[in-house]
Amino acid sequence: MGDTLTRAHLSEAVYQEVGLSRHESAQLVEVVLDRISECLVRGEAVKLSSFGSFSVRQKGGRMGRNPKTGKEVPIKPRRVLVFRPSHVLKHRINKDLTGKPHALD
Amino acid sequence: MIKSELVSLLSEANPHLYQRDIERIVSTIFDEITTALARGDRVELRGFGAFSVKRRPARTGRNPRTGAPVQVEEKFVPFFKTGKELRERLNGGTDPGEDEDDFGDDEA
């Protein structure tokens, strides 16, 4: 618990599971992330059943505050990415980490 | 775009691979991320973003209709933070800064 996985772990898993070369496995992991990113940059949502969905939300400009100094800073309008985990993912994480199934939401 | 559309897109670009292998590749990636999060690990994909798990401590909530106090148990929720490069690409190449949504949370 508390480890960090990277692309290397994902490519290794693909290599083990599918039996392509390590090089091609790594490339495919990259291509999967690229295709998802491109779709999001176009403003289109990406839905991965049983994992979750990514969508892009437009946020208006507003006055913010630097939490450390208390100074007011203008925040420009921007697009943000929102990840909504699926129920399957939420239940799995919660069940494994608390050791019991939960009533979520 | 849904998972099957992602699979078709990848199949077209990789005619030497079987579609069912592409399906397995996509599932393996997201299963691997799921398993890592369920262990309490983080998954950091530079340029794309990072998945982590946040702990929400037990608290006394309230039934909004009746106002009656309800004990809410501790829970763990998945969280995604967009990577710097993707955040820039979403905003035409300039980084508008961090999301403000992730202050004051406990990471598991």
Backbone of each chain as ProteinMPNN parsed JSONL, in Angstrom:
{"seq_chain_A": "MGDTLTRAHLSEAVYQEVGLSRHESAQLVEVVLDRISECLVRGEAVKLSSFGSFSVRQKGGRMGRNPKTGKEVPIKPRRVLVFRPSHVLKHRINKDLTGKPHALD", "coords_chain_A": {"N_chain_A": [[0.838, -1.207, 0.0], [0.451, 2.236, -0.796], [2.285, 2.526, -2.793], [3.554, 3.777, -5.967], [2.357, 3.45, -9.176], [3.453, 3.389, -12.588], [3.571, 4.225, -16.125], [5.294, 2.199, -16.952], [4.587, -0.021, -15.398], [2.045, -0.52, -16.38], [2.588, -1.135, -19.051], [4.071, -3.438, -18.675], [2.13, -5.114, -17.603], [0.438, -5.329, -19.836], [2.177, -6.544, -21.578], [2.592, -9.041, -20.276], [-0.005, -10.022, -20.351], [-0.942, -10.001, -23.017], [1.073, -10.736, -24.723], [2.568, -9.407, -26.665], [5.529, -7.757, -27.943], [7.752, -6.201, -25.543], [8.353, -3.623, -26.273], [6.327, -2.973, -28.135], [4.118, -3.25, -26.479], [4.488, -1.162, -24.672], [4.271, 0.976, -26.442], [1.605, 0.74, -27.202], [0.218, 1.274, -24.837], [0.801, 3.934, -24.601], [-0.437, 4.913, -26.925], [-3.114, 4.405, -26.338], [-3.569, 6.188, -24.19], [-3.031, 8.551, -25.571], [-5.063, 8.623, -27.554], [-7.31, 8.901, -25.958], [-6.73, 11.347, -24.689], [-6.715, 13.088, -26.945], [-9.37, 13.011, -27.732], [-10.587, 14.198, -25.52], [-9.421, 16.727, -25.604], [-10.637, 17.705, -27.84], [-13.009, 18.238, -26.71], [-14.782, 16.296, -26.262], [-16.466, 13.778, -24.343], [-15.168, 10.871, -22.614], [-16.063, 7.6, -22.123], [-15.597, 4.883, -20.094], [-16.692, 1.859, -19.58], [-17.448, 0.364, -16.457], [-15.166, 1.443, -15.368], [-14.95, 4.375, -15.435], [-15.871, 7.806, -16.249], [-14.58, 10.434, -18.271], [-14.884, 13.867, -18.516], [-15.156, 17.109, -20.052], [-15.237, 20.266, -18.686], [-16.373, 23.584, -18.876], [-15.123, 26.365, -17.235], [-15.94, 29.416, -15.698], [-14.299, 32.644, -15.438], [-13.017, 33.989, -12.35], [-12.572, 35.664, -9.162], [-9.916, 34.571, -7.304], [-8.106, 33.325, -4.432], [-4.917, 33.343, -3.069], [-4.159, 30.732, -1.077], [-2.148, 30.679, 0.767], [-1.007, 33.251, 1.105], [-3.194, 34.865, 1.176], [-3.721, 36.699, -0.714], [-5.528, 38.272, -3.336], [-6.16, 36.794, -6.466], [-6.731, 36.922, -9.952], [-8.637, 34.419, -11.607], [-8.553, 32.936, -14.657], [-11.027, 32.219, -17.266], [-11.447, 28.774, -17.967], [-10.849, 25.407, -19.23], [-11.661, 22.429, -17.649], [-10.819, 19.08, -16.701], [-12.898, 16.476, -15.774], [-13.143, 13.65, -13.775], [-15.322, 11.024, -13.408], [-15.741, 8.44, -11.341], [-16.825, 5.075, -11.937], [-19.583, 3.203, -10.511], [-18.831, 0.609, -10.096], [-16.028, 0.797, -9.851], [-15.825, 2.494, -7.597], [-17.065, 0.922, -5.62], [-15.42, -1.327, -5.569], [-12.928, -0.281, -4.685], [-13.613, 0.78, -2.224], [-14.575, -1.473, -0.898], [-12.312, -3.117, -0.829], [-10.49, -1.547, 0.627], [-11.715, -0.826, 3.034], [-12.493, -3.19, 3.928], [-15.057, -4.034, 4.005], [-18.26, -4.24, 2.365], [-19.883, -1.274, 1.253], [-22.576, 1.029, 1.622], [-22.776, 3.232, -0.811], [-22.935, 6.716, -1.639]], "CA_chain_A": [[0.0, 0.0, 0.0], [1.202, 3.478, -0.826], [3.225, 2.557, -3.914], [3.104, 4.498, -7.145], [2.555, 2.755, -10.449], [3.674, 4.277, -13.726], [3.378, 3.603, -17.439], [6.095, 0.972, -17.052], [3.803, -1.115, -14.824], [0.939, -0.818, -17.282], [3.137, -1.836, -20.225], [4.455, -4.779, -18.231], [0.879, -5.885, -17.491], [-0.011, -5.601, -21.202], [3.149, -7.526, -22.09], [2.278, -10.328, -19.649], [-1.36, -10.456, -20.653], [-1.261, -10.136, -24.433], [2.149, -11.442, -25.4], [3.274, -8.636, -27.695], [6.856, -7.429, -27.432], [7.731, -5.144, -24.519], [8.353, -2.333, -26.97], [5.001, -2.71, -28.686], [3.202, -3.085, -25.349], [4.68, 0.204, -24.17], [3.717, 1.893, -27.441], [0.15, 0.679, -27.193], [-0.25, 1.99, -23.643], [0.922, 5.344, -24.962], [-1.461, 5.241, -27.919], [-4.41, 4.424, -25.647], [-3.651, 7.466, -23.465], [-3.079, 9.621, -26.578], [-6.383, 8.704, -28.193], [-8.221, 9.429, -24.943], [-6.424, 12.777, -24.537], [-7.149, 13.818, -28.141], [-10.817, 13.102, -27.673], [-10.908, 15.177, -24.48], [-8.996, 18.051, -26.07], [-11.717, 18.138, -28.753], [-14.159, 18.592, -25.885], [-15.692, 15.151, -26.216], [-16.302, 12.943, -23.149], [-14.718, 9.499, -22.828], [-16.708, 6.742, -21.125], [-15.029, 3.544, -20.047], [-17.624, 1.159, -18.71], [-16.927, -0.262, -15.236], [-14.044, 2.212, -14.822], [-15.449, 5.712, -15.141], [-15.922, 8.657, -17.426], [-13.861, 11.703, -18.247], [-15.561, 14.865, -19.324], [-14.527, 18.418, -20.024], [-16.172, 21.281, -18.223], [-15.906, 24.965, -19.045], [-15.298, 27.129, -15.996], [-15.844, 30.854, -15.902], [-13.273, 33.347, -14.668], [-13.486, 34.509, -11.066], [-11.494, 36.091, -8.294], [-9.503, 33.542, -6.358], [-7.249, 33.827, -3.376], [-3.782, 32.485, -2.745], [-4.491, 30.284, 0.286], [-1.022, 30.883, 1.67], [-0.772, 34.664, 1.41], [-4.463, 35.574, 1.301], [-3.78, 37.706, -1.759], [-6.5, 37.983, -4.393], [-5.6, 36.598, -7.809], [-7.795, 36.605, -10.911], [-8.55, 33.115, -12.255], [-9.121, 33.087, -15.999], [-11.906, 31.131, -17.679], [-10.626, 27.654, -18.43], [-11.513, 24.111, -19.361], [-11.1, 21.448, -16.719], [-11.179, 17.696, -16.929], [-13.541, 15.895, -14.599], [-13.246, 12.193, -13.819], [-16.369, 10.45, -12.543], [-15.53, 7.002, -11.238], [-18.052, 4.272, -12.039], [-19.955, 2.553, -9.249], [-18.008, -0.608, -9.977], [-14.716, 1.214, -9.334], [-15.989, 2.998, -6.228], [-17.361, -0.194, -4.717], [-14.235, -2.182, -5.481], [-11.927, 0.402, -3.864], [-14.129, 0.899, -0.879], [-14.674, -2.814, -0.319], [-10.967, -3.629, -0.546], [-9.747, -0.747, 1.608], [-12.347, -0.807, 4.357], [-12.719, -4.589, 4.291], [-16.484, -4.381, 4.003], [-19.022, -3.524, 1.34], [-20.498, -0.075, 1.794], [-23.63, 1.7, 0.884], [-22.169, 4.479, -1.264], [-23.812, 7.815, -2.077]], "C_chain_A": [[0.87, 1.253, 0.0], [2.256, 3.536, -1.91], [2.669, 3.409, -5.044], [3.409, 3.684, -8.391], [2.733, 3.782, -11.552], [3.318, 3.547, -15.015], [4.1, 2.273, -17.554], [5.325, -0.234, -16.506], [2.667, -1.515, -15.752], [1.443, -1.568, -18.516], [3.523, -3.255, -19.865], [3.213, -5.679, -18.141], [0.364, -6.267, -18.877], [0.89, -6.671, -21.83], [2.825, -8.926, -21.566], [0.957, -10.911, -20.167], [-1.552, -10.785, -22.137], [-0.143, -10.815, -25.229], [2.725, -10.736, -26.613], [4.662, -8.336, -27.136], [6.722, -6.326, -26.375], [7.61, -3.774, -25.171], [6.955, -1.992, -27.482], [3.954, -2.515, -27.581], [3.274, -1.656, -24.814], [4.067, 1.219, -25.126], [2.202, 1.919, -27.393], [-0.443, 1.386, -25.977], [-0.264, 3.491, -23.951], [-0.192, 5.762, -25.918], [-2.849, 5.301, -27.285], [-4.588, 5.765, -24.931], [-3.757, 8.645, -24.44], [-4.463, 9.769, -27.187], [-7.41, 9.281, -27.219], [-8.0, 10.938, -24.788], [-6.948, 13.589, -25.716], [-8.652, 14.053, -28.128], [-11.241, 14.186, -26.675], [-10.549, 16.591, -24.914], [-10.018, 18.608, -27.071], [-12.977, 18.519, -27.994], [-15.155, 17.455, -25.728], [-15.415, 14.296, -24.979], [-15.841, 11.538, -23.531], [-15.304, 8.638, -21.719], [-16.147, 5.336, -21.198], [-15.842, 2.744, -19.045], [-16.871, 0.401, -17.627], [-15.664, 0.413, -14.684], [-14.524, 3.615, -14.438], [-15.503, 6.544, -16.403], [-15.164, 9.95, -17.179], [-14.684, 12.685, -19.054], [-14.888, 16.209, -19.118], [-15.571, 19.45, -19.622], [-15.545, 22.667, -18.41], [-16.15, 25.705, -17.735], [-15.107, 28.612, -16.279], [-14.719, 31.46, -15.093], [-13.854, 33.82, -13.351], [-12.287, 35.015, -10.278], [-11.178, 34.935, -7.351], [-8.61, 34.16, -5.309], [-6.098, 32.836, -3.18], [-3.967, 32.044, -1.294], [-3.355, 30.541, 1.286], [-0.903, 32.351, 2.09], [-2.067, 35.443, 1.603], [-4.67, 36.62, 0.219], [-4.789, 37.31, -2.843], [-5.804, 37.846, -5.743], [-6.725, 36.282, -8.775], [-7.577, 35.22, -11.507], [-9.279, 33.233, -13.586], [-10.112, 31.976, -16.299], [-11.067, 29.987, -18.233], [-11.455, 26.386, -18.572], [-10.848, 23.132, -18.4], [-11.634, 20.06, -17.039], [-11.771, 17.152, -15.642], [-13.594, 14.381, -14.776], [-14.344, 11.771, -12.87], [-16.166, 8.953, -12.49], [-16.857, 6.257, -11.345], [-18.369, 3.675, -10.672], [-19.112, 1.32, -9.002], [-16.654, -0.252, -9.349], [-14.814, 1.683, -7.882], [-16.212, 1.864, -5.234], [-16.138, -1.063, -4.483], [-13.206, -1.578, -4.517], [-12.359, 0.439, -2.409], [-14.183, -0.442, -0.149], [-13.279, -3.306, 0.081], [-10.273, -2.849, 0.566], [-10.407, -0.66, 2.98], [-12.595, -2.229, 4.842], [-14.183, -4.964, 4.37], [-17.213, -3.622, 2.909], [-19.769, -2.356, 1.982], [-21.704, 0.338, 0.991], [-23.036, 3.04, 0.477], [-23.227, 5.431, -1.758], [-25.196, 7.716, -1.449]], "O_chain_A": [[1.883, 1.327, 0.696], [3.043, 4.481, -1.959], [1.479, 3.722, -5.081], [4.547, 3.284, -8.635], [2.23, 4.902, -11.464], [2.835, 2.415, -15.001], [3.597, 1.334, -18.171], [5.393, -1.328, -17.066], [2.359, -2.698, -15.898], [0.809, -2.519, -18.973], [3.326, -4.176, -20.657], [3.24, -6.842, -18.544], [-0.094, -7.391, -19.081], [0.419, -7.577, -22.518], [2.79, -9.885, -22.337], [0.827, -12.115, -20.388], [-2.248, -11.742, -22.473], [-0.391, -11.398, -26.284], [3.302, -11.375, -27.492], [4.938, -8.634, -25.973], [5.717, -5.617, -26.321], [6.883, -2.897, -24.705], [6.462, -0.88, -27.293], [3.026, -1.72, -27.726], [2.251, -1.028, -24.542], [3.434, 2.187, -24.705], [1.583, 2.975, -27.525], [-1.489, 2.026, -26.079], [-1.205, 4.208, -23.61], [-0.81, 6.814, -25.752], [-3.666, 6.146, -27.651], [-5.635, 6.401, -25.051], [-4.472, 9.612, -24.181], [-4.981, 10.878, -27.324], [-8.278, 10.059, -27.614], [-8.957, 11.712, -24.758], [-7.551, 14.646, -25.528], [-9.138, 15.133, -28.464], [-12.136, 14.984, -26.951], [-11.279, 17.54, -24.629], [-10.237, 19.817, -27.144], [-13.912, 19.067, -28.578], [-16.226, 17.62, -25.144], [-14.257, 14.109, -24.605], [-16.097, 11.075, -24.643], [-15.085, 8.894, -20.535], [-16.214, 4.681, -22.238], [-15.711, 2.915, -17.833], [-15.788, -0.133, -17.864], [-15.148, 0.0, -13.645], [-14.504, 3.991, -13.266], [-15.218, 6.054, -17.495], [-15.111, 10.479, -16.068], [-15.131, 12.369, -20.157], [-14.156, 16.422, -18.152], [-16.669, 19.482, -20.179], [-14.363, 22.882, -18.141], [-17.255, 25.675, -17.193], [-14.205, 29.001, -17.021], [-14.236, 30.838, -14.147], [-15.062, 34.031, -13.247], [-11.137, 34.819, -10.673], [-12.064, 34.395, -6.688], [-8.386, 35.371, -5.299], [-6.314, 31.625, -3.133], [-3.938, 32.872, -0.384], [-3.581, 30.61, 2.494], [-0.723, 32.66, 3.268], [-2.05, 36.555, 2.131], [-5.667, 37.343, 0.225], [-4.881, 36.14, -3.214], [-4.97, 38.671, -6.114], [-7.59, 35.462, -8.466], [-6.454, 34.878, -11.876], [-10.459, 33.582, -13.639], [-10.063, 30.913, -15.679], [-10.066, 30.231, -18.908], [-12.592, 26.3, -18.106], [-9.622, 23.027, -18.352], [-12.734, 19.893, -17.566], [-11.218, 17.341, -14.558], [-14.04, 13.889, -15.812], [-14.321, 12.103, -11.685], [-16.392, 8.261, -13.483], [-17.891, 6.752, -10.896], [-17.516, 3.648, -9.785], [-18.727, 1.019, -7.872], [-16.196, -0.924, -8.425], [-13.991, 1.315, -7.045], [-15.628, 1.846, -4.151], [-15.854, -1.479, -3.36], [-12.679, -2.269, -3.645], [-11.579, 0.168, -1.496], [-13.881, -0.537, 1.04], [-13.083, -3.837, 1.174], [-9.542, -3.434, 1.365], [-9.725, -0.443, 3.982], [-12.874, -2.451, 6.02], [-14.521, -6.082, 4.757], [-16.838, -2.502, 2.562], [-20.228, -2.451, 3.12], [-21.819, 0.019, -0.192], [-22.814, 3.9, 1.329], [-24.284, 5.017, -2.236], [-26.054, 8.559, -1.709]]}, "seq_chain_B": "MIKSELVSLLSEANPHLYQRDIERIVSTIFDEITTALARGDRVELRGFGAFSVKRRPARTGRNPRTGAPVQVEEKFVPFFKTGKELRERLNGGTDPGEDEDDFGDDEA", "coords_chain_B": {"N_chain_B": [[-16.8, 9.37, -26.66], [-16.827, 5.903, -26.36], [-15.75, 2.79, -24.794], [-15.757, 0.723, -26.772], [-15.568, 2.2, -29.104], [-13.096, 3.338, -28.839], [-11.584, 1.027, -29.004], [-12.134, 0.265, -31.686], [-10.953, 2.382, -33.052], [-8.263, 2.012, -32.393], [-7.874, -0.468, -33.521], [-8.116, 0.04, -36.25], [-5.819, 1.532, -36.635], [-3.919, -0.337, -36.117], [-3.612, -2.702, -37.937], [-2.34, -5.149, -37.921], [-2.913, -6.406, -35.593], [-5.166, -8.494, -33.722], [-8.582, -7.711, -33.184], [-9.614, -8.612, -30.765], [-7.347, -8.76, -29.209], [-6.67, -6.093, -28.962], [-8.855, -5.286, -27.467], [-8.27, -6.659, -25.13], [-5.922, -5.379, -24.399], [-6.774, -2.773, -23.817], [-8.585, -3.336, -21.71], [-6.827, -4.518, -19.874], [-5.168, -2.379, -19.161], [-6.97, -0.651, -17.784], [-7.925, -2.36, -15.83], [-5.636, -2.867, -14.414], [-5.074, -0.364, -13.33], [-7.334, -0.111, -11.71], [-6.928, -2.262, -9.894], [-4.574, -1.42, -8.648], [-5.454, 0.925, -7.357], [-7.3, -0.197, -5.63], [-5.629, -1.403, -3.886], [-4.733, 0.692, -2.573], [-2.764, 2.092, -3.777], [-1.137, 4.604, -5.844], [-1.538, 5.779, -9.224], [0.497, 7.045, -11.558], [0.518, 8.847, -14.411], [2.44, 10.443, -16.313], [1.923, 13.55, -17.892], [-0.607, 12.833, -18.626], [-2.233, 12.266, -16.282], [-2.938, 11.667, -12.753], [-4.054, 8.956, -10.813], [-5.538, 8.484, -7.683], [-6.329, 7.5, -4.298], [-8.615, 8.747, -2.035], [-9.16, 9.233, 1.414], [-12.133, 9.401, 3.14], [-13.014, 10.472, 6.191], [-14.942, 8.955, 8.895], [-18.082, 10.374, 9.737], [-20.612, 12.421, 11.288], [-23.48, 12.618, 9.666], [-26.376, 14.209, 8.228], [-29.763, 13.485, 7.769], [-31.151, 14.985, 5.099], [-33.827, 15.531, 4.793], [-35.25, 15.021, 7.202], [-33.552, 15.967, 9.099], [-32.438, 14.398, 10.996], [-29.675, 13.028, 12.78], [-27.186, 11.004, 11.217], [-24.966, 8.299, 11.249], [-22.135, 8.302, 9.285], [-20.042, 6.088, 7.72], [-16.442, 5.656, 7.523], [-14.947, 6.172, 4.345], [-13.457, 5.296, 1.141], [-12.445, 6.992, -1.693], [-12.019, 7.092, -5.249], [-9.798, 9.268, -7.036], [-8.961, 11.671, -9.501], [-6.352, 13.507, -10.851], [-5.704, 15.909, -13.199], [-3.0, 15.851, -15.488], [-0.206, 18.064, -16.047], [0.515, 18.567, -18.766], [-1.759, 17.743, -20.243], [-3.655, 19.422, -19.125], [-2.725, 21.828, -20.09], [-3.052, 21.409, -22.832], [-5.817, 21.272, -23.002], [-6.406, 23.858, -22.688], [-5.577, 25.328, -24.867], [-2.782, 25.356, -24.936], [-1.756, 26.864, -22.83], [-1.082, 26.788, -19.363], [-3.548, 26.994, -17.056], [-3.258, 26.763, -14.39], [-3.509, 24.926, -11.241], [-6.285, 22.761, -10.449], [-8.9, 23.935, -8.397], [-10.223, 22.24, -6.894], [-9.097, 20.332, -5.231], [-8.293, 20.764, -2.593], [-7.488, 20.281, 0.852], [-7.972, 17.53, 1.285], [-7.632, 14.175, 2.421], [-5.151, 12.013, 1.417], [-5.139, 8.54, 0.745]], "CA_chain_B": [[-16.202, 8.104, -27.095], [-16.937, 4.824, -25.392], [-14.642, 1.839, -24.885], [-15.752, 0.004, -28.051], [-15.109, 3.129, -30.145], [-11.644, 3.427, -28.644], [-11.042, -0.229, -29.537], [-12.184, 0.325, -33.16], [-9.953, 3.371, -33.473], [-6.945, 1.39, -32.252], [-7.818, -1.582, -34.474], [-7.841, 0.605, -37.572], [-4.437, 1.995, -36.689], [-3.028, -1.477, -35.914], [-4.251, -3.812, -38.661], [-1.634, -6.421, -37.679], [-3.361, -7.002, -34.326], [-6.564, -8.914, -33.667], [-9.404, -6.793, -32.38], [-9.774, -9.089, -29.384], [-6.131, -8.398, -28.471], [-6.804, -4.672, -28.634], [-9.797, -5.235, -26.341], [-7.552, -7.106, -23.928], [-4.952, -4.339, -24.027], [-7.512, -1.685, -23.162], [-9.085, -3.812, -20.413], [-5.694, -4.734, -18.972], [-4.722, -1.08, -18.65], [-7.875, -0.11, -16.769], [-7.968, -3.313, -14.711], [-4.397, -2.67, -13.659], [-5.269, 0.875, -12.559], [-8.326, -0.445, -10.686], [-6.296, -3.112, -8.879], [-3.628, -0.594, -7.895], [-6.221, 1.805, -6.469], [-7.926, -1.035, -4.607], [-4.574, -1.696, -2.896], [-4.377, 1.963, -1.949], [-1.636, 2.68, -4.511], [-1.381, 5.675, -6.804], [-1.062, 5.495, -10.575], [0.89, 8.337, -12.092], [0.786, 8.781, -15.846], [2.959, 11.768, -16.661], [1.356, 14.184, -19.068], [-2.04, 12.524, -18.67], [-2.791, 12.582, -14.971], [-2.648, 10.697, -11.703], [-5.185, 8.411, -10.065], [-5.196, 8.161, -6.304], [-7.49, 7.194, -3.478], [-8.707, 9.63, -0.871], [-9.932, 8.7, 2.529], [-13.11, 10.31, 3.756], [-13.207, 9.936, 7.534], [-16.304, 8.773, 9.39], [-18.617, 11.652, 10.215], [-22.039, 12.392, 11.554], [-24.186, 13.361, 8.644], [-27.767, 14.475, 8.57], [-30.776, 13.226, 6.76], [-31.543, 16.353, 4.721], [-35.274, 15.743, 4.88], [-35.747, 15.046, 8.577], [-32.6, 16.61, 9.999], [-31.953, 13.428, 11.974], [-28.265, 12.68, 12.59], [-26.897, 9.647, 10.723], [-23.541, 8.015, 11.278], [-21.602, 7.927, 7.976], [-18.777, 5.388, 7.961], [-15.254, 6.013, 6.754], [-14.919, 5.554, 3.016], [-12.335, 5.59, 0.264], [-12.951, 7.346, -3.017], [-10.998, 7.321, -6.27], [-9.626, 10.666, -7.392], [-8.077, 11.868, -10.645], [-5.829, 14.857, -11.022], [-5.221, 16.063, -14.57], [-1.581, 16.16, -15.628], [0.111, 19.409, -16.52], [0.487, 18.671, -20.226], [-3.143, 17.646, -20.71], [-4.315, 20.654, -18.691], [-2.318, 22.859, -21.051], [-3.674, 21.149, -24.141], [-7.239, 21.606, -22.897], [-6.534, 25.307, -22.673], [-4.879, 25.89, -26.011], [-1.329, 25.444, -24.787], [-1.288, 27.55, -21.626], [-1.52, 26.151, -18.129], [-4.282, 27.958, -16.237], [-2.992, 26.493, -12.971], [-4.104, 23.733, -10.63], [-7.704, 22.796, -10.117], [-9.058, 24.361, -7.002], [-11.11, 21.273, -6.261], [-8.447, 19.269, -4.473], [-7.71, 21.22, -1.333], [-7.988, 19.797, 2.129], [-8.398, 16.145, 1.316], [-6.624, 13.216, 2.875], [-4.881, 10.928, 0.491], [-4.961, 7.265, 1.443]], "C_chain_B": [[-16.373, 7.067, -25.99], [-15.862, 3.772, -25.692], [-14.579, 1.14, -26.253], [-15.278, 0.907, -29.192], [-13.6, 3.319, -30.06], [-10.98, 2.188, -29.238], [-11.042, -0.208, -31.075], [-11.102, 1.243, -33.712], [-8.55, 2.749, -33.462], [-6.78, 0.233, -33.241], [-7.48, -1.077, -35.868], [-6.385, 1.0, -37.725], [-3.429, 0.845, -36.559], [-3.583, -2.726, -36.583], [-3.564, -5.167, -38.437], [-2.072, -7.089, -36.381], [-4.828, -7.423, -34.428], [-7.338, -7.926, -32.805], [-9.54, -7.281, -30.945], [-8.51, -8.837, -28.564], [-6.162, -6.927, -28.063], [-7.752, -4.524, -27.439], [-9.098, -5.628, -25.044], [-6.549, -6.066, -23.451], [-5.66, -3.224, -23.245], [-8.018, -2.138, -21.781], [-7.959, -3.989, -19.415], [-5.245, -3.421, -18.344], [-5.651, -0.608, -17.529], [-8.074, -1.062, -15.591], [-6.772, -3.124, -13.794], [-4.515, -1.417, -12.77], [-6.247, 0.598, -11.409], [-7.699, -1.236, -9.541], [-5.33, -2.312, -8.011], [-4.371, 0.293, -6.893], [-6.847, 1.012, -5.33], [-6.907, -1.504, -3.559], [-4.198, -0.436, -2.131], [-3.192, 2.621, -2.621], [-2.1, 3.83, -5.396], [-0.955, 5.213, -8.179], [-0.768, 6.839, -11.22], [1.269, 8.202, -13.549], [1.15, 10.181, -16.303], [2.352, 12.316, -17.937], [-0.145, 13.957, -19.178], [-2.693, 12.902, -17.35], [-2.459, 11.508, -13.965], [-3.936, 10.272, -11.006], [-4.718, 8.119, -8.652], [-6.481, 7.874, -5.547], [-7.483, 8.16, -2.309], [-9.588, 9.013, 0.194], [-10.898, 9.774, 3.016], [-13.4, 9.748, 5.14], [-14.69, 9.774, 7.896], [-16.811, 10.123, 9.906], [-20.089, 11.466, 10.56], [-22.718, 13.266, 10.515], [-25.603, 13.628, 9.105], [-28.672, 14.098, 7.424], [-31.343, 14.587, 6.36], [-33.038, 16.6, 4.853], [-35.729, 15.914, 6.326], [-34.803, 15.763, 9.543], [-32.024, 15.651, 11.039], [-30.485, 13.084, 11.724], [-28.1, 11.22, 12.147], [-25.38, 9.457, 10.775], [-23.085, 7.576, 9.876], [-20.231, 7.298, 8.218], [-17.645, 5.958, 7.114], [-15.369, 5.419, 5.361], [-13.72, 6.026, 2.207], [-12.867, 5.87, -1.127], [-11.809, 7.571, -4.004], [-10.973, 8.789, -6.684], [-8.673, 10.765, -8.571], [-7.634, 13.308, -10.704], [-5.213, 14.965, -12.405], [-3.75, 16.444, -14.585], [-1.368, 17.523, -16.27], [-0.038, 19.538, -18.038], [-0.943, 18.641, -20.774], [-3.932, 18.912, -20.329], [-3.975, 21.797, -19.647], [-3.007, 22.668, -22.389], [-5.164, 21.477, -24.138], [-7.47, 23.106, -22.991], [-5.651, 25.966, -23.726], [-3.408, 26.157, -25.776], [-0.832, 26.19, -23.57], [-1.878, 26.874, -20.391], [-2.243, 27.17, -17.258], [-4.061, 27.744, -14.741], [-3.751, 25.293, -12.491], [-5.61, 23.888, -10.513], [-7.822, 23.249, -8.682], [-9.804, 23.305, -6.2], [-10.429, 20.302, -5.306], [-7.734, 19.764, -3.227], [-8.294, 20.451, -0.155], [-8.498, 18.38, 2.15], [-7.255, 15.269, 1.817], [-6.396, 12.199, 1.791], [-4.639, 9.649, 1.257], [-3.521, 6.79, 1.29]], "O_chain_B": [[-16.091, 7.337, -24.822], [-15.16, 3.85, -26.701], [-13.501, 0.981, -26.826], [-14.656, 0.431, -30.142], [-12.916, 3.445, -31.076], [-9.943, 2.285, -29.895], [-10.062, -0.618, -31.697], [-10.432, 0.929, -34.696], [-7.763, 2.935, -34.39], [-5.681, -0.016, -33.737], [-6.671, -1.672, -36.581], [-5.787, 0.833, -38.788], [-2.244, 1.014, -36.847], [-3.975, -3.683, -35.915], [-4.144, -6.212, -38.73], [-1.656, -8.21, -36.091], [-5.623, -6.794, -35.126], [-6.818, -7.382, -31.831], [-9.578, -6.477, -30.013], [-8.59, -8.712, -27.342], [-5.736, -6.564, -26.967], [-7.494, -3.746, -26.521], [-9.307, -5.013, -23.998], [-6.349, -5.889, -22.249], [-5.215, -2.799, -22.179], [-7.891, -1.403, -20.801], [-8.108, -3.652, -18.24], [-4.975, -3.356, -17.145], [-5.189, -0.214, -16.458], [-8.361, -0.62, -14.478], [-6.88, -3.21, -12.571], [-4.103, -1.424, -11.61], [-6.017, 1.02, -10.276], [-7.909, -0.924, -8.369], [-5.272, -2.498, -6.796], [-3.975, 0.4, -5.733], [-6.918, 1.491, -4.198], [-7.286, -1.947, -2.474], [-3.441, -0.488, -1.161], [-2.657, 3.603, -2.106], [-3.291, 4.0, -5.656], [-0.094, 4.341, -8.296], [-1.663, 7.664, -11.407], [2.236, 7.517, -13.884], [0.286, 10.993, -16.634], [2.279, 11.618, -18.948], [-0.867, 14.775, -19.748], [-3.587, 13.747, -17.302], [-1.771, 10.54, -14.289], [-4.783, 11.095, -10.659], [-3.634, 7.573, -8.446], [-7.58, 7.992, -6.091], [-6.451, 8.362, -1.669], [-10.602, 8.372, -0.083], [-10.507, 10.913, 3.269], [-13.971, 8.664, 5.259], [-15.566, 10.38, 7.279], [-16.041, 10.914, 10.449], [-20.718, 10.482, 10.172], [-22.551, 14.486, 10.492], [-25.977, 13.31, 10.234], [-28.377, 14.362, 6.259], [-31.948, 15.271, 7.185], [-33.471, 17.742, 5.006], [-36.492, 16.827, 6.644], [-35.19, 16.123, 10.655], [-31.21, 16.053, 11.871], [-30.091, 12.871, 10.578], [-28.786, 10.326, 12.642], [-24.617, 10.344, 10.393], [-23.592, 6.589, 9.342], [-19.365, 7.906, 8.846], [-17.873, 6.65, 6.122], [-15.835, 4.29, 5.204], [-13.064, 7.012, 2.541], [-13.641, 5.087, -1.678], [-10.779, 8.153, -3.665], [-12.003, 9.464, -6.681], [-7.688, 10.03, -8.639], [-8.452, 14.224, -10.616], [-4.308, 14.205, -12.748], [-3.308, 17.268, -13.785], [-2.248, 18.056, -16.947], [-0.638, 20.492, -18.533], [-1.291, 19.42, -21.661], [-4.757, 19.403, -21.1], [-4.826, 22.625, -19.97], [-3.483, 23.622, -23.004], [-5.71, 21.908, -25.154], [-8.561, 23.568, -23.325], [-5.061, 27.022, -23.496], [-2.844, 27.085, -26.355], [0.364, 26.174, -23.28], [-3.033, 26.446, -20.392], [-1.621, 28.114, -16.769], [-4.621, 28.47, -13.92], [-4.542, 24.704, -13.229], [-6.138, 24.999, -10.482], [-6.952, 22.979, -7.855], [-9.997, 23.444, -4.992], [-11.108, 19.525, -4.635], [-6.688, 19.235, -2.852], [-9.45, 20.031, -0.177], [-9.372, 18.05, 2.952], [-6.078, 15.59, 1.652], [-7.342, 11.586, 1.296], [-4.001, 9.667, 2.31], [-3.162, 5.731, 1.806]]}, "name": "protein", "num_of_chains": 2, "seq": "MGDTLTRAHLSEAVYQEVGLSRHESAQLVEVVLDRISECLVRGEAVKLSSFGSFSVRQKGGRMGRNPKTGKEVPIKPRRVLVFRPSHVLKHRINKDLTGKPHALDMIKSELVSLLSEANPHLYQRDIERIVSTIFDEITTALARGDRVELRGFGAFSVKRRPARTGRNPRTGAPVQVEEKFVPFFKTGKELRERLNGGTDPGEDEDDFGDDEA"}
